[in-house]
Amino acid sequence: MACVPMPTDLQALAALLSSAGFIAAEEEAAELLDSAAGDAVRLDSLVSRRLTGEPLAWIIGRVSFCGLEIRVDPGVYVPRWQSEPLARRAVERLPDTGAAIDVCTGTGAIAKTVATGRPGARVVASDVDERAVACAAANGVEVYRGDLFAPLPRALEGHIDVVVGVVPYVPTPALPLLQRDTFAFESPLSYDGGRDGTDILRRVLRDSPRFLRRGGGLLLELGGQQADALGDDLAALGYVDVSVLRDEDGDVRGIEASLGEPR
Ligand SMILES: C[S@@+](CC[C@H](N)C(=O)[O-])C[C@H]1O[C@@H](n2cnc3c(N)ncnc32)[C@H](O)[C@@H]1O
């Protein structure tokens, strides 16, 4: 059977992607053509990968986040635009020469956004996945490999103005409901938050007070009923001024809290 050549003009490639079910077909076609830079063999390889459902960001090696170009290596969680307001809020809360921690940093997109917004501040990050750590470092982030706060410099304890994180928060029973391609390519390590999705969120709540200064802010992405589920923990751990962050549709997207005075 004759091999059908890959279309090399925008409209034809967009039509191919659209017929394969890609919603943002024209934008994706433009990105793939740009990445191929006129090399038809390379274009064929890039488009073939995309047609398997591999994330576009892994194929072209980058994504835009808060107006910044973020390098994305294959295997590393692709930062979502839905997390941008949390990153921007972290910038707002961070004093010019303050210090912030981004836990579970992935590519380092949030840490990089915060560091760019507050160039005089120190921003550190952590992740357990070595591919994520390498990617965040390539994005210019001061990143440490290990579990949550464990690998971070002890000297920062009690001096942090903002802890921010998009940690895994999908309930384990809901993992099979994620997008079809998610686990064909991405790791459950990025998503699995335990039985009700709050296992890692609760650990961050518990460990943040060791690093936060009094009055410092905690910003965490979460969803559904998780803000309510964490209410007792937040109160018991001495957090005050707790607010639920919602998107323009009114859906719960995160929580913000401050560390109160010791009781
Ligand atoms: C949902 S992704 C978010 C990445 C990044 N914050 C973002 O928004 O693009 C969660 C990240 O947490 C990391 N991770 C999972 N468990 C962890 C743990 N116990 N300590 C540190 N990082 C962890 C994963 O490797 C993954 O990179």
The ligand as an SDF file (V2000), in Angstrom:
LIG
                    3D

 27 29  0  0  0  0  0  0  0  0999 V2000
    0.4710   17.4270   39.5040 C   0  0  0  0  0  0  0  0  0  0  0  0
    2.2120   17.4550   39.2390 S   0  0  0  0  0  0  0  0  0  0  0  0
    2.4490   19.2180   39.4160 C   0  0  0  0  0  0  0  0  0  0  0  0
    3.7500   19.7480   38.9270 C   0  0  0  0  0  0  0  0  0  0  0  0
    3.8590   21.2690   38.9950 C   0  0  0  0  0  0  0  0  0  0  0  0
    3.5870   21.7520   40.3280 N   0  0  0  0  0  0  0  0  0  0  0  0
    2.9110   21.9180   38.0160 C   0  0  0  0  0  0  0  0  0  0  0  0
    1.8790   22.4590   38.4120 O   0  0  0  0  0  0  0  0  0  0  0  0
    3.2190   21.8860   36.8130 O   0  0  0  0  0  0  0  0  0  0  0  0
    2.7820   16.7980   40.7760 C   0  0  0  0  0  0  0  0  0  0  0  0
    4.2860   16.6440   40.8990 C   0  0  0  0  0  0  0  0  0  0  0  0
    4.5310   16.1370   42.2310 O   0  0  0  0  0  0  0  0  0  0  0  0
    5.6320   15.2610   42.2230 C   0  0  0  0  0  0  0  0  0  0  0  0
    5.5140   14.4670   43.4560 N   0  0  0  0  0  0  0  0  0  0  0  0
    4.6610   13.4620   43.7290 C   0  0  0  0  0  0  0  0  0  0  0  0
    4.8170   13.0380   44.9920 N   0  0  0  0  0  0  0  0  0  0  0  0
    5.7940   13.8170   45.5520 C   0  0  0  0  0  0  0  0  0  0  0  0
    6.3990   13.8840   46.8430 C   0  0  0  0  0  0  0  0  0  0  0  0
    6.0210   13.0690   47.8330 N   0  0  0  0  0  0  0  0  0  0  0  0
    7.3730   14.8190   47.0620 N   0  0  0  0  0  0  0  0  0  0  0  0
    7.7800   15.6520   46.0610 C   0  0  0  0  0  0  0  0  0  0  0  0
    7.2340   15.6180   44.8030 N   0  0  0  0  0  0  0  0  0  0  0  0
    6.2570   14.7350   44.5540 C   0  0  0  0  0  0  0  0  0  0  0  0
    5.4830   14.5230   40.9050 C   0  0  0  0  0  0  0  0  0  0  0  0
    6.7140   13.9710   40.4950 O   0  0  0  0  0  0  0  0  0  0  0  0
    4.9790   15.6480   39.9800 C   0  0  0  0  0  0  0  0  0  0  0  0
    6.0620   16.2850   39.3370 O   0  0  0  0  0  0  0  0  0  0  0  0
  1  2  1  0
  2  3  1  0
  2 10  1  0
  3  4  1  0
  4  5  1  0
  5  6  1  0
  5  7  1  0
  7  8  2  0
  7  9  1  0
 10 11  1  0
 11 12  1  0
 11 26  1  0
 12 13  1  0
 13 14  1  0
 13 24  1  0
 14 15  1  0
 14 23  1  0
 15 16  2  0
 16 17  1  0
 17 18  1  0
 17 23  2  0
 18 19  1  0
 18 20  2  0
 20 21  1  0
 21 22  2  0
 22 23  1  0
 24 25  1  0
 24 26  1  0
 26 27  1  0
M  CHG  2   2   1   9  -1
M  END
$$$$
